Amino acid sequence: MMINAKKIEEIAKQVTDAIPPSIKNIANDFEDKTKTILQRKLALLDVVTREEFDIQTQVLIKTREKLAIMEAKITELEAAFTTGKKTE
C-alpha cells in the first residue's frame, strides 16, 4: 500500500516549522523519524491508494453493466423457454 508521501511530507514540515530555530538539528532528526514512523504505521492499515480505489470502482461499474446485460438475456431465455419460442 502506498501512502500519499506528499501529505506526510507536509505534516512533517508543519511540525518542523513550529520548532524554534535554535533546535533545528533536533527538529530535522525529529522530522525524519516522524516520517518514518508515520509511513510504517500507515502501511500497517488495511487501506488502498486513491488510484487503486478509482480503478476498482471502474472495474465494478463495468462488471455491473455486464451483469445487467446477462440478467436481461437470462430473463429473455427464460421467457422463450416457458413459451416455447426460439431466441436469436
PyMOL Python script that loads the backbone (N, CA, C, O; Angstrom):
from pymol import cmd

cmd.read_pdbstr("""\
ATOM      1  N   MET A   1       0.845  -1.167   0.000  1.00  0.00           N
ATOM      2  CA  MET A   1       0.000   0.000   0.000  1.00  0.00           C
ATOM      3  C   MET A   1       0.895   1.236   0.000  1.00  0.00           C
ATOM      4  O   MET A   1       1.878   1.305   0.738  1.00  0.00           O
ATOM      5  N   MET A   2       0.548   2.193  -0.824  1.00  0.00           N
ATOM      6  CA  MET A   2       1.317   3.425  -0.887  1.00  0.00           C
ATOM      7  C   MET A   2       0.498   4.554  -0.263  1.00  0.00           C
ATOM      8  O   MET A   2      -0.667   4.765  -0.602  1.00  0.00           O
ATOM      9  N   ILE A   3       1.129   5.260   0.640  1.00  0.00           N
ATOM     10  CA  ILE A   3       0.503   6.401   1.282  1.00  0.00           C
ATOM     11  C   ILE A   3       0.975   7.652   0.542  1.00  0.00           C
ATOM     12  O   ILE A   3       2.091   7.685   0.025  1.00  0.00           O
ATOM     13  N   ASN A   4       0.141   8.662   0.492  1.00  0.00           N
ATOM     14  CA  ASN A   4       0.492   9.899  -0.184  1.00  0.00           C
ATOM     15  C   ASN A   4       1.694  10.530   0.520  1.00  0.00           C
ATOM     16  O   ASN A   4       1.552  11.171   1.561  1.00  0.00           O
ATOM     17  N   ALA A   5       2.866  10.340  -0.061  1.00  0.00           N
ATOM     18  CA  ALA A   5       4.114  10.825   0.531  1.00  0.00           C
ATOM     19  C   ALA A   5       4.117  12.344   0.658  1.00  0.00           C
ATOM     20  O   ALA A   5       4.701  12.888   1.596  1.00  0.00           O
ATOM     21  N   LYS A   6       3.469  13.029  -0.276  1.00  0.00           N
ATOM     22  CA  LYS A   6       3.435  14.493  -0.223  1.00  0.00           C
ATOM     23  C   LYS A   6       2.697  14.972   1.030  1.00  0.00           C
ATOM     24  O   LYS A   6       3.122  15.929   1.677  1.00  0.00           O
ATOM     25  N   LYS A   7       1.598  14.308   1.366  1.00  0.00           N
ATOM     26  CA  LYS A   7       0.826  14.691   2.553  1.00  0.00           C
ATOM     27  C   LYS A   7       1.649  14.458   3.821  1.00  0.00           C
ATOM     28  O   LYS A   7       1.643  15.289   4.730  1.00  0.00           O
ATOM     29  N   ILE A   8       2.355  13.329   3.878  1.00  0.00           N
ATOM     30  CA  ILE A   8       3.218  13.047   5.028  1.00  0.00           C
ATOM     31  C   ILE A   8       4.316  14.096   5.121  1.00  0.00           C
ATOM     32  O   ILE A   8       4.652  14.559   6.211  1.00  0.00           O
ATOM     33  N   GLU A   9       4.868  14.463   3.985  1.00  0.00           N
ATOM     34  CA  GLU A   9       5.910  15.494   3.933  1.00  0.00           C
ATOM     35  C   GLU A   9       5.379  16.820   4.468  1.00  0.00           C
ATOM     36  O   GLU A   9       6.066  17.508   5.222  1.00  0.00           O
ATOM     37  N   GLU A  10       4.146  17.180   4.075  1.00  0.00           N
ATOM     38  CA  GLU A  10       3.533  18.428   4.548  1.00  0.00           C
ATOM     39  C   GLU A  10       3.362  18.414   6.073  1.00  0.00           C
ATOM     40  O   GLU A  10       3.681  19.393   6.748  1.00  0.00           O
ATOM     41  N   ILE A  11       2.860  17.306   6.600  1.00  0.00           N
ATOM     42  CA  ILE A  11       2.651  17.198   8.049  1.00  0.00           C
ATOM     43  C   ILE A  11       3.984  17.317   8.782  1.00  0.00           C
ATOM     44  O   ILE A  11       4.097  18.055   9.762  1.00  0.00           O
ATOM     45  N   ALA A  12       4.995  16.587   8.302  1.00  0.00           N
ATOM     46  CA  ALA A  12       6.308  16.632   8.941  1.00  0.00           C
ATOM     47  C   ALA A  12       6.894  18.044   8.870  1.00  0.00           C
ATOM     48  O   ALA A  12       7.522  18.501   9.825  1.00  0.00           O
ATOM     49  N   LYS A  13       6.690  18.743   7.735  1.00  0.00           N
ATOM     50  CA  LYS A  13       7.218  20.109   7.585  1.00  0.00           C
ATOM     51  C   LYS A  13       6.525  21.069   8.551  1.00  0.00           C
ATOM     52  O   LYS A  13       7.174  21.933   9.141  1.00  0.00           O
ATOM     53  N   GLN A  14       5.221  20.920   8.711  1.00  0.00           N
ATOM     54  CA  GLN A  14       4.483  21.775   9.648  1.00  0.00           C
ATOM     55  C   GLN A  14       5.004  21.591  11.071  1.00  0.00           C
ATOM     56  O   GLN A  14       5.160  22.557  11.818  1.00  0.00           O
ATOM     57  N   VAL A  15       5.268  20.349  11.429  1.00  0.00           N
ATOM     58  CA  VAL A  15       5.812  20.073  12.762  1.00  0.00           C
ATOM     59  C   VAL A  15       7.180  20.728  12.897  1.00  0.00           C
ATOM     60  O   VAL A  15       7.468  21.357  13.916  1.00  0.00           O
ATOM     61  N   THR A  16       8.025  20.587  11.880  1.00  0.00           N
ATOM     62  CA  THR A  16       9.370  21.159  11.909  1.00  0.00           C
ATOM     63  C   THR A  16       9.332  22.682  11.963  1.00  0.00           C
ATOM     64  O   THR A  16      10.098  23.295  12.707  1.00  0.00           O
ATOM     65  N   ASP A  17       8.452  23.293  11.184  1.00  0.00           N
ATOM     66  CA  ASP A  17       8.363  24.760  11.151  1.00  0.00           C
ATOM     67  C   ASP A  17       7.918  25.341  12.490  1.00  0.00           C
ATOM     68  O   ASP A  17       8.216  26.497  12.791  1.00  0.00           O
ATOM     69  N   ALA A  18       7.225  24.571  13.278  1.00  0.00           N
ATOM     70  CA  ALA A  18       6.745  25.050  14.572  1.00  0.00           C
ATOM     71  C   ALA A  18       7.842  25.043  15.635  1.00  0.00           C
ATOM     72  O   ALA A  18       7.651  25.598  16.717  1.00  0.00           O
ATOM     73  N   ILE A  19       8.968  24.433  15.350  1.00  0.00           N
ATOM     74  CA  ILE A  19      10.066  24.315  16.319  1.00  0.00           C
ATOM     75  C   ILE A  19      11.006  25.509  16.167  1.00  0.00           C
ATOM     76  O   ILE A  19      11.331  25.888  15.042  1.00  0.00           O
ATOM     77  N   PRO A  20      11.451  26.112  17.274  1.00  0.00           N
ATOM     78  CA  PRO A  20      12.363  27.268  17.218  1.00  0.00           C
ATOM     79  C   PRO A  20      13.674  26.933  16.480  1.00  0.00           C
ATOM     80  O   PRO A  20      14.150  25.799  16.527  1.00  0.00           O
ATOM     81  N   PRO A  21      14.250  27.942  15.799  1.00  0.00           N
ATOM     82  CA  PRO A  21      15.471  27.725  15.018  1.00  0.00           C
ATOM     83  C   PRO A  21      16.652  27.182  15.842  1.00  0.00           C
ATOM     84  O   PRO A  21      17.511  26.487  15.300  1.00  0.00           O
ATOM     85  N   SER A  22      16.697  27.486  17.116  1.00  0.00           N
ATOM     86  CA  SER A  22      17.836  27.060  17.941  1.00  0.00           C
ATOM     87  C   SER A  22      17.951  25.541  18.047  1.00  0.00           C
ATOM     88  O   SER A  22      19.012  25.018  18.387  1.00  0.00           O
ATOM     89  N   ILE A  23      16.888  24.855  17.764  1.00  0.00           N
ATOM     90  CA  ILE A  23      16.962  23.385  17.858  1.00  0.00           C
ATOM     91  C   ILE A  23      16.600  22.717  16.525  1.00  0.00           C
ATOM     92  O   ILE A  23      15.979  21.654  16.499  1.00  0.00           O
ATOM     93  N   LYS A  24      16.994  23.354  15.431  1.00  0.00           N
ATOM     94  CA  LYS A  24      16.684  22.836  14.097  1.00  0.00           C
ATOM     95  C   LYS A  24      17.295  21.455  13.838  1.00  0.00           C
ATOM     96  O   LYS A  24      16.670  20.616  13.188  1.00  0.00           O
ATOM     97  N   ASN A  25      18.490  21.219  14.332  1.00  0.00           N
ATOM     98  CA  ASN A  25      19.098  19.902  14.105  1.00  0.00           C
ATOM     99  C   ASN A  25      18.250  18.803  14.743  1.00  0.00           C
ATOM    100  O   ASN A  25      18.030  17.746  14.151  1.00  0.00           O
ATOM    101  N   ILE A  26      17.789  19.069  15.939  1.00  0.00           N
ATOM    102  CA  ILE A  26      16.913  18.103  16.608  1.00  0.00           C
ATOM    103  C   ILE A  26      15.605  17.996  15.823  1.00  0.00           C
ATOM    104  O   ILE A  26      15.049  16.908  15.675  1.00  0.00           O
ATOM    105  N   ALA A  27      15.123  19.122  15.327  1.00  0.00           N
ATOM    106  CA  ALA A  27      13.882  19.144  14.564  1.00  0.00           C
ATOM    107  C   ALA A  27      14.015  18.334  13.279  1.00  0.00           C
ATOM    108  O   ALA A  27      13.107  17.588  12.914  1.00  0.00           O
ATOM    109  N   ASN A  28      15.154  18.483  12.592  1.00  0.00           N
ATOM    110  CA  ASN A  28      15.373  17.727  11.357  1.00  0.00           C
ATOM    111  C   ASN A  28      15.374  16.226  11.632  1.00  0.00           C
ATOM    112  O   ASN A  28      14.776  15.448  10.888  1.00  0.00           O
ATOM    113  N   ASP A  29      16.046  15.832  12.700  1.00  0.00           N
ATOM    114  CA  ASP A  29      16.060  14.424  13.085  1.00  0.00           C
ATOM    115  C   ASP A  29      14.649  13.962  13.442  1.00  0.00           C
ATOM    116  O   ASP A  29      14.223  12.871  13.063  1.00  0.00           O
ATOM    117  N   PHE A  30      13.935  14.810  14.174  1.00  0.00           N
ATOM    118  CA  PHE A  30      12.558  14.508  14.558  1.00  0.00           C
ATOM    119  C   PHE A  30      11.671  14.351  13.316  1.00  0.00           C
ATOM    120  O   PHE A  30      10.838  13.447  13.251  1.00  0.00           O
ATOM    121  N   GLU A  31      11.860  15.242  12.331  1.00  0.00           N
ATOM    122  CA  GLU A  31      11.080  15.181  11.093  1.00  0.00           C
ATOM    123  C   GLU A  31      11.316  13.860  10.373  1.00  0.00           C
ATOM    124  O   GLU A  31      10.372  13.196   9.948  1.00  0.00           O
ATOM    125  N   ASP A  32      12.576  13.491  10.243  1.00  0.00           N
ATOM    126  CA  ASP A  32      12.913  12.234   9.568  1.00  0.00           C
ATOM    127  C   ASP A  32      12.300  11.039  10.296  1.00  0.00           C
ATOM    128  O   ASP A  32      11.725  10.150   9.669  1.00  0.00           O
ATOM    129  N   LYS A  33      12.425  11.025  11.598  1.00  0.00           N
ATOM    130  CA  LYS A  33      11.870   9.913  12.380  1.00  0.00           C
ATOM    131  C   LYS A  33      10.352   9.909  12.337  1.00  0.00           C
ATOM    132  O   LYS A  33       9.733   8.846  12.288  1.00  0.00           O
ATOM    133  N   THR A  34       9.745  11.094  12.354  1.00  0.00           N
ATOM    134  CA  THR A  34       8.285  11.193  12.275  1.00  0.00           C
ATOM    135  C   THR A  34       7.782  10.628  10.951  1.00  0.00           C
ATOM    136  O   THR A  34       6.815   9.866  10.919  1.00  0.00           O
ATOM    137  N   LYS A  35       8.445  11.009   9.855  1.00  0.00           N
ATOM    138  CA  LYS A  35       8.052  10.485   8.541  1.00  0.00           C
ATOM    139  C   LYS A  35       8.171   8.967   8.500  1.00  0.00           C
ATOM    140  O   LYS A  35       7.273   8.276   8.020  1.00  0.00           O
ATOM    141  N   THR A  36       9.273   8.465   9.002  1.00  0.00           N
ATOM    142  CA  THR A  36       9.497   7.021   9.005  1.00  0.00           C
ATOM    143  C   THR A  36       8.431   6.293   9.812  1.00  0.00           C
ATOM    144  O   THR A  36       7.873   5.291   9.363  1.00  0.00           O
ATOM    145  N   ILE A  37       8.155   6.803  10.997  1.00  0.00           N
ATOM    146  CA  ILE A  37       7.157   6.162  11.864  1.00  0.00           C
ATOM    147  C   ILE A  37       5.766   6.252  11.241  1.00  0.00           C
ATOM    148  O   ILE A  37       5.028   5.267  11.237  1.00  0.00           O
ATOM    149  N   LEU A  38       5.401   7.424  10.712  1.00  0.00           N
ATOM    150  CA  LEU A  38       4.090   7.578  10.080  1.00  0.00           C
ATOM    151  C   LEU A  38       3.931   6.630   8.895  1.00  0.00           C
ATOM    152  O   LEU A  38       2.900   5.972   8.756  1.00  0.00           O
ATOM    153  N   GLN A  39       4.949   6.560   8.045  1.00  0.00           N
ATOM    154  CA  GLN A  39       4.874   5.672   6.887  1.00  0.00           C
ATOM    155  C   GLN A  39       4.747   4.221   7.319  1.00  0.00           C
ATOM    156  O   GLN A  39       3.965   3.467   6.741  1.00  0.00           O
ATOM    157  N   ARG A  40       5.509   3.823   8.330  1.00  0.00           N
ATOM    158  CA  ARG A  40       5.464   2.445   8.812  1.00  0.00           C
ATOM    159  C   ARG A  40       4.089   2.117   9.389  1.00  0.00           C
ATOM    160  O   ARG A  40       3.512   1.075   9.081  1.00  0.00           O
ATOM    161  N   LYS A  41       3.570   3.012  10.226  1.00  0.00           N
ATOM    162  CA  LYS A  41       2.272   2.765  10.858  1.00  0.00           C
ATOM    163  C   LYS A  41       1.127   2.810   9.844  1.00  0.00           C
ATOM    164  O   LYS A  41       0.220   1.979   9.898  1.00  0.00           O
ATOM    165  N   LEU A  42       1.164   3.761   8.936  1.00  0.00           N
ATOM    166  CA  LEU A  42       0.110   3.849   7.928  1.00  0.00           C
ATOM    167  C   LEU A  42       0.134   2.655   6.976  1.00  0.00           C
ATOM    168  O   LEU A  42      -0.911   2.237   6.478  1.00  0.00           O
ATOM    169  N   ALA A  43       1.309   2.113   6.726  1.00  0.00           N
ATOM    170  CA  ALA A  43       1.424   0.940   5.863  1.00  0.00           C
ATOM    171  C   ALA A  43       0.765  -0.282   6.497  1.00  0.00           C
ATOM    172  O   ALA A  43       0.372  -1.212   5.791  1.00  0.00           O
ATOM    173  N   LEU A  44       0.642  -0.285   7.815  1.00  0.00           N
ATOM    174  CA  LEU A  44       0.000  -1.411   8.506  1.00  0.00           C
ATOM    175  C   LEU A  44      -1.523  -1.385   8.361  1.00  0.00           C
ATOM    176  O   LEU A  44      -2.180  -2.409   8.548  1.00  0.00           O
ATOM    177  N   LEU A  45      -2.081  -0.229   8.032  1.00  0.00           N
ATOM    178  CA  LEU A  45      -3.522  -0.115   7.878  1.00  0.00           C
ATOM    179  C   LEU A  45      -3.968  -0.843   6.620  1.00  0.00           C
ATOM    180  O   LEU A  45      -3.233  -0.910   5.635  1.00  0.00           O
ATOM    181  N   ASP A  46      -5.156  -1.377   6.660  1.00  0.00           N
ATOM    182  CA  ASP A  46      -5.695  -2.116   5.529  1.00  0.00           C
ATOM    183  C   ASP A  46      -6.450  -1.153   4.613  1.00  0.00           C
ATOM    184  O   ASP A  46      -7.679  -1.170   4.553  1.00  0.00           O
ATOM    185  N   VAL A  47      -5.692  -0.311   3.899  1.00  0.00           N
ATOM    186  CA  VAL A  47      -6.286   0.679   3.003  1.00  0.00           C
ATOM    187  C   VAL A  47      -5.612   0.597   1.636  1.00  0.00           C
ATOM    188  O   VAL A  47      -4.546   0.000   1.488  1.00  0.00           O
ATOM    189  N   VAL A  48      -6.249   1.204   0.651  1.00  0.00           N
ATOM    190  CA  VAL A  48      -5.686   1.259  -0.691  1.00  0.00           C
ATOM    191  C   VAL A  48      -5.489   2.716  -1.088  1.00  0.00           C
ATOM    192  O   VAL A  48      -6.055   3.622  -0.478  1.00  0.00           O
ATOM    193  N   THR A  49      -4.684   2.922  -2.110  1.00  0.00           N
ATOM    194  CA  THR A  49      -4.473   4.288  -2.592  1.00  0.00           C
ATOM    195  C   THR A  49      -5.725   4.764  -3.318  1.00  0.00           C
ATOM    196  O   THR A  49      -6.571   3.955  -3.699  1.00  0.00           O
ATOM    197  N   ARG A  50      -5.839   6.037  -3.504  1.00  0.00           N
ATOM    198  CA  ARG A  50      -6.971   6.611  -4.239  1.00  0.00           C
ATOM    199  C   ARG A  50      -6.994   6.070  -5.662  1.00  0.00           C
ATOM    200  O   ARG A  50      -8.058   5.768  -6.201  1.00  0.00           O
ATOM    201  N   GLU A  51      -5.814   5.950  -6.269  1.00  0.00           N
ATOM    202  CA  GLU A  51      -5.720   5.433  -7.634  1.00  0.00           C
ATOM    203  C   GLU A  51      -6.256   4.001  -7.714  1.00  0.00           C
ATOM    204  O   GLU A  51      -7.021   3.671  -8.621  1.00  0.00           O
ATOM    205  N   GLU A  52      -5.850   3.153  -6.761  1.00  0.00           N
ATOM    206  CA  GLU A  52      -6.349   1.778  -6.734  1.00  0.00           C
ATOM    207  C   GLU A  52      -7.861   1.745  -6.533  1.00  0.00           C
ATOM    208  O   GLU A  52      -8.560   0.949  -7.160  1.00  0.00           O
ATOM    209  N   PHE A  53      -8.357   2.606  -5.662  1.00  0.00           N
ATOM    210  CA  PHE A  53      -9.795   2.687  -5.405  1.00  0.00           C
ATOM    211  C   PHE A  53     -10.543   3.090  -6.666  1.00  0.00           C
ATOM    212  O   PHE A  53     -11.563   2.488  -7.002  1.00  0.00           O
ATOM    213  N   ASP A  54     -10.045   4.104  -7.366  1.00  0.00           N
ATOM    214  CA  ASP A  54     -10.697   4.577  -8.591  1.00  0.00           C
ATOM    215  C   ASP A  54     -10.710   3.493  -9.664  1.00  0.00           C
ATOM    216  O   ASP A  54     -11.704   3.326 -10.370  1.00  0.00           O
ATOM    217  N   ILE A  55      -9.604   2.755  -9.786  1.00  0.00           N
ATOM    218  CA  ILE A  55      -9.534   1.663 -10.765  1.00  0.00           C
ATOM    219  C   ILE A  55     -10.563   0.592 -10.432  1.00  0.00           C
ATOM    220  O   ILE A  55     -11.292   0.133 -11.311  1.00  0.00           O
ATOM    221  N   GLN A  56     -10.626   0.196  -9.172  1.00  0.00           N
ATOM    222  CA  GLN A  56     -11.583  -0.829  -8.771  1.00  0.00           C
ATOM    223  C   GLN A  56     -13.030  -0.347  -8.931  1.00  0.00           C
ATOM    224  O   GLN A  56     -13.917  -1.146  -9.233  1.00  0.00           O
ATOM    225  N   THR A  57     -13.266   0.931  -8.733  1.00  0.00           N
ATOM    226  CA  THR A  57     -14.602   1.490  -8.948  1.00  0.00           C
ATOM    227  C   THR A  57     -15.005   1.338 -10.410  1.00  0.00           C
ATOM    228  O   THR A  57     -16.136   0.955 -10.707  1.00  0.00           O
ATOM    229  N   GLN A  58     -14.080   1.637 -11.327  1.00  0.00           N
ATOM    230  CA  GLN A  58     -14.364   1.485 -12.756  1.00  0.00           C
ATOM    231  C   GLN A  58     -14.596   0.021 -13.125  1.00  0.00           C
ATOM    232  O   GLN A  58     -15.483  -0.284 -13.923  1.00  0.00           O
ATOM    233  N   VAL A  59     -13.807  -0.881 -12.551  1.00  0.00           N
ATOM    234  CA  VAL A  59     -13.998  -2.316 -12.794  1.00  0.00           C
ATOM    235  C   VAL A  59     -15.388  -2.734 -12.315  1.00  0.00           C
ATOM    236  O   VAL A  59     -16.085  -3.478 -13.005  1.00  0.00           O
ATOM    237  N   LEU A  60     -15.785  -2.267 -11.153  1.00  0.00           N
ATOM    238  CA  LEU A  60     -17.100  -2.602 -10.610  1.00  0.00           C
ATOM    239  C   LEU A  60     -18.223  -2.080 -11.506  1.00  0.00           C
ATOM    240  O   LEU A  60     -19.204  -2.786 -11.741  1.00  0.00           O
ATOM    241  N   ILE A  61     -18.092  -0.872 -11.999  1.00  0.00           N
ATOM    242  CA  ILE A  61     -19.107  -0.299 -12.891  1.00  0.00           C
ATOM    243  C   ILE A  61     -19.255  -1.163 -14.137  1.00  0.00           C
ATOM    244  O   ILE A  61     -20.374  -1.486 -14.536  1.00  0.00           O
ATOM    245  N   LYS A  62     -18.134  -1.541 -14.759  1.00  0.00           N
ATOM    246  CA  LYS A  62     -18.181  -2.382 -15.960  1.00  0.00           C
ATOM    247  C   LYS A  62     -18.772  -3.751 -15.650  1.00  0.00           C
ATOM    248  O   LYS A  62     -19.538  -4.295 -16.444  1.00  0.00           O
ATOM    249  N   THR A  63     -18.416  -4.306 -14.496  1.00  0.00           N
ATOM    250  CA  THR A  63     -18.948  -5.614 -14.106  1.00  0.00           C
ATOM    251  C   THR A  63     -20.454  -5.541 -13.913  1.00  0.00           C
ATOM    252  O   THR A  63     -21.179  -6.440 -14.339  1.00  0.00           O
ATOM    253  N   ARG A  64     -20.924  -4.485 -13.279  1.00  0.00           N
ATOM    254  CA  ARG A  64     -22.372  -4.324 -13.086  1.00  0.00           C
ATOM    255  C   ARG A  64     -23.101  -4.185 -14.422  1.00  0.00           C
ATOM    256  O   ARG A  64     -24.195  -4.721 -14.596  1.00  0.00           O
ATOM    257  N   GLU A  65     -22.490  -3.461 -15.366  1.00  0.00           N
ATOM    258  CA  GLU A  65     -23.094  -3.317 -16.692  1.00  0.00           C
ATOM    259  C   GLU A  65     -23.208  -4.675 -17.379  1.00  0.00           C
ATOM    260  O   GLU A  65     -24.248  -4.996 -17.953  1.00  0.00           O
ATOM    261  N   LYS A  66     -22.151  -5.467 -17.323  1.00  0.00           N
ATOM    262  CA  LYS A  66     -22.170  -6.805 -17.930  1.00  0.00           C
ATOM    263  C   LYS A  66     -23.192  -7.696 -17.236  1.00  0.00           C
ATOM    264  O   LYS A  66     -23.885  -8.474 -17.892  1.00  0.00           O
ATOM    265  N   LEU A  67     -23.289  -7.587 -15.915  1.00  0.00           N
ATOM    266  CA  LEU A  67     -24.257  -8.375 -15.154  1.00  0.00           C
ATOM    267  C   LEU A  67     -25.680  -8.025 -15.573  1.00  0.00           C
ATOM    268  O   LEU A  67     -26.517  -8.913 -15.731  1.00  0.00           O
ATOM    269  N   ALA A  68     -25.955  -6.743 -15.751  1.00  0.00           N
ATOM    270  CA  ALA A  68     -27.292  -6.313 -16.167  1.00  0.00           C
ATOM    271  C   ALA A  68     -27.635  -6.887 -17.540  1.00  0.00           C
ATOM    272  O   ALA A  68     -28.764  -7.318 -17.773  1.00  0.00           O
ATOM    273  N   ILE A  69     -26.668  -6.891 -18.438  1.00  0.00           N
ATOM    274  CA  ILE A  69     -26.885  -7.463 -19.773  1.00  0.00           C
ATOM    275  C   ILE A  69     -27.160  -8.960 -19.663  1.00  0.00           C
ATOM    276  O   ILE A  69     -28.072  -9.477 -20.308  1.00  0.00           O
ATOM    277  N   MET A  70     -26.373  -9.653 -18.848  1.00  0.00           N
ATOM    278  CA  MET A  70     -26.566 -11.093 -18.675  1.00  0.00           C
ATOM    279  C   MET A  70     -27.918 -11.397 -18.028  1.00  0.00           C
ATOM    280  O   MET A  70     -28.589 -12.350 -18.425  1.00  0.00           O
ATOM    281  N   GLU A  71     -28.323 -10.605 -17.044  1.00  0.00           N
ATOM    282  CA  GLU A  71     -29.623 -10.815 -16.402  1.00  0.00           C
ATOM    283  C   GLU A  71     -30.760 -10.637 -17.400  1.00  0.00           C
ATOM    284  O   GLU A  71     -31.724 -11.403 -17.398  1.00  0.00           O
ATOM    285  N   ALA A  72     -30.643  -9.620 -18.255  1.00  0.00           N
ATOM    286  CA  ALA A  72     -31.669  -9.390 -19.275  1.00  0.00           C
ATOM    287  C   ALA A  72     -31.727 -10.565 -20.243  1.00  0.00           C
ATOM    288  O   ALA A  72     -32.812 -10.994 -20.634  1.00  0.00           O
ATOM    289  N   LYS A  73     -30.578 -11.081 -20.629  1.00  0.00           N
ATOM    290  CA  LYS A  73     -30.532 -12.222 -21.550  1.00  0.00           C
ATOM    291  C   LYS A  73     -31.135 -13.468 -20.898  1.00  0.00           C
ATOM    292  O   LYS A  73     -31.867 -14.214 -21.548  1.00  0.00           O
ATOM    293  N   ILE A  74     -30.832 -13.696 -19.617  1.00  0.00           N
ATOM    294  CA  ILE A  74     -31.405 -14.847 -18.899  1.00  0.00           C
ATOM    295  C   ILE A  74     -32.927 -14.714 -18.826  1.00  0.00           C
ATOM    296  O   ILE A  74     -33.651 -15.688 -19.033  1.00  0.00           O
ATOM    297  N   THR A  75     -33.400 -13.522 -18.535  1.00  0.00           N
ATOM    298  CA  THR A  75     -34.847 -13.284 -18.483  1.00  0.00           C
ATOM    299  C   THR A  75     -35.476 -13.570 -19.835  1.00  0.00           C
ATOM    300  O   THR A  75     -36.545 -14.175 -19.919  1.00  0.00           O
ATOM    301  N   GLU A  76     -34.808 -13.135 -20.883  1.00  0.00           N
ATOM    302  CA  GLU A  76     -35.298 -13.378 -22.245  1.00  0.00           C
ATOM    303  C   GLU A  76     -35.317 -14.878 -22.549  1.00  0.00           C
ATOM    304  O   GLU A  76     -36.290 -15.387 -23.106  1.00  0.00           O
ATOM    305  N   LEU A  77     -34.264 -15.572 -22.191  1.00  0.00           N
ATOM    306  CA  LEU A  77     -34.187 -17.019 -22.428  1.00  0.00           C
ATOM    307  C   LEU A  77     -35.238 -17.770 -21.613  1.00  0.00           C
ATOM    308  O   LEU A  77     -35.860 -18.709 -22.111  1.00  0.00           O
ATOM    309  N   GLU A  78     -35.434 -17.358 -20.366  1.00  0.00           N
ATOM    310  CA  GLU A  78     -36.457 -17.997 -19.533  1.00  0.00           C
ATOM    311  C   GLU A  78     -37.841 -17.806 -20.138  1.00  0.00           C
ATOM    312  O   GLU A  78     -38.642 -18.740 -20.186  1.00  0.00           O
ATOM    313  N   ALA A  79     -38.117 -16.585 -20.600  1.00  0.00           N
ATOM    314  CA  ALA A  79     -39.416 -16.311 -21.218  1.00  0.00           C
ATOM    315  C   ALA A  79     -39.597 -17.139 -22.482  1.00  0.00           C
ATOM    316  O   ALA A  79     -40.676 -17.677 -22.729  1.00  0.00           O
ATOM    317  N   ALA A  80     -38.553 -17.239 -23.271  1.00  0.00           N
ATOM    318  CA  ALA A  80     -38.630 -18.032 -24.501  1.00  0.00           C
ATOM    319  C   ALA A  80     -38.810 -19.512 -24.175  1.00  0.00           C
ATOM    320  O   ALA A  80     -39.541 -20.216 -24.871  1.00  0.00           O
ATOM    321  N   PHE A  81     -38.164 -19.975 -23.146  1.00  0.00           N
ATOM    322  CA  PHE A  81     -38.264 -21.380 -22.749  1.00  0.00           C
ATOM    323  C   PHE A  81     -39.680 -21.723 -22.284  1.00  0.00           C
ATOM    324  O   PHE A  81     -40.230 -22.770 -22.627  1.00  0.00           O
ATOM    325  N   THR A  82     -40.253 -20.812 -21.492  1.00  0.00           N
ATOM    326  CA  THR A  82     -41.594 -21.104 -20.983  1.00  0.00           C
ATOM    327  C   THR A  82     -42.666 -20.975 -22.048  1.00  0.00           C
ATOM    328  O   THR A  82     -43.716 -21.608 -21.942  1.00  0.00           O
ATOM    329  N   THR A  83     -42.422 -20.168 -23.074  1.00  0.00           N
ATOM    330  CA  THR A  83     -43.413 -20.027 -24.144  1.00  0.00           C
ATOM    331  C   THR A  83     -43.070 -20.898 -25.330  1.00  0.00           C
ATOM    332  O   THR A  83     -43.864 -20.995 -26.266  1.00  0.00           O
ATOM    333  N   GLY A  84     -41.918 -21.531 -25.323  1.00  0.00           N
ATOM    334  CA  GLY A  84     -41.504 -22.412 -26.396  1.00  0.00           C
ATOM    335  C   GLY A  84     -40.985 -21.703 -27.618  1.00  0.00           C
ATOM    336  O   GLY A  84     -40.846 -22.318 -28.676  1.00  0.00           O
ATOM    337  N   LYS A  85     -40.691 -20.399 -27.499  1.00  0.00           N
ATOM    338  CA  LYS A  85     -40.146 -19.640 -28.636  1.00  0.00           C
ATOM    339  C   LYS A  85     -38.648 -19.828 -28.726  1.00  0.00           C
ATOM    340  O   LYS A  85     -37.972 -20.106 -27.735  1.00  0.00           O
ATOM    341  N   LYS A  86     -38.142 -19.667 -29.950  1.00  0.00           N
ATOM    342  CA  LYS A  86     -36.702 -19.759 -30.187  1.00  0.00           C
ATOM    343  C   LYS A  86     -36.097 -18.354 -30.098  1.00  0.00           C
ATOM    344  O   LYS A  86     -36.657 -17.398 -30.632  1.00  0.00           O
ATOM    345  N   THR A  87     -34.927 -18.234 -29.407  1.00  0.00           N
ATOM    346  CA  THR A  87     -34.262 -16.934 -29.304  1.00  0.00           C
ATOM    347  C   THR A  87     -33.156 -16.847 -30.335  1.00  0.00           C
ATOM    348  O   THR A  87     -32.723 -17.853 -30.897  1.00  0.00           O
ATOM    349  N   GLU A  88     -32.709 -15.631 -30.573  1.00  0.00           N
ATOM    350  CA  GLU A  88     -31.615 -15.415 -31.532  1.00  0.00           C
ATOM    351  C   GLU A  88     -30.273 -15.680 -30.920  1.00  0.00           C
ATOM    352  O   GLU A  88     -29.251 -15.544 -31.592  1.00  0.00           O
TER     353      GLU A  88
END
""", "prot")
cmd.dss("prot")
cmd.show_as("cartoon", "prot")
cmd.util.cbc("prot")
cmd.orient("prot")
